[in-house]
Each structure stands twice: as C-alpha cells, then as structure tokens.
Amino acid sequence: MAVAAVNGKPGSSGAAAGNAAHKALTNAEVIAMVKSGIDDDTVIQTIRAARATNFDLTNAGQQNLTGNGVSAQVLAAMKARTARMQAPSK
C-alpha cells in the first residue's frame, strides 16, 4: 500500500496528517500520542491547534485517558478546548 501525498508532500505522516484536516481529534488520538512518547507540551499544542475535537470527557472517558497515561495537564487542555468550542460566539 502506497502512502499518498499530503499537501503535496509525498509520505508526510501518511494517513494521520491527511485525516487531521478532515476529522476531529479524539481521545484515542491523544492516547496514541502520549503512548508514543510525545511530550505533554507538544500534545497540548496539538489539542489547541486542532481544527476540530471530539473528546469524551465523561467520567468514564477521563478514567480511560488517565488510565492510559494522559497527564492532568493534557486533560486540562482537552477540557479547556472543549469549553472554548462550546462557548457562545459574540
């Protein structure tokens, strides 16, 4: 299976980069970043820069995140991003 060009750049992060522009950032993707060793500051910047998010911040969702190594700082960034998206625009 060949890696498609993303933004004119062949092989640049493959499906992850290509899908990022089309779908919301999820808990599973945050967990994957954390488990792959990406530092908290980079994960938080990714959360802040995401075009869209679809986080499960229910009690069960938060337990799953922390159980998979997501720090309190990253969880706080996820909550802040969700609150920002839900705030009424002026």
Summary of the structure (lengths in Angstrom):
residues: 90
radius of gyration: 14.2
end to end distance: 46.8
largest distance: 46.8
contacts: 212
relative contact order: 0.15
helix: 56%
strand: 9%
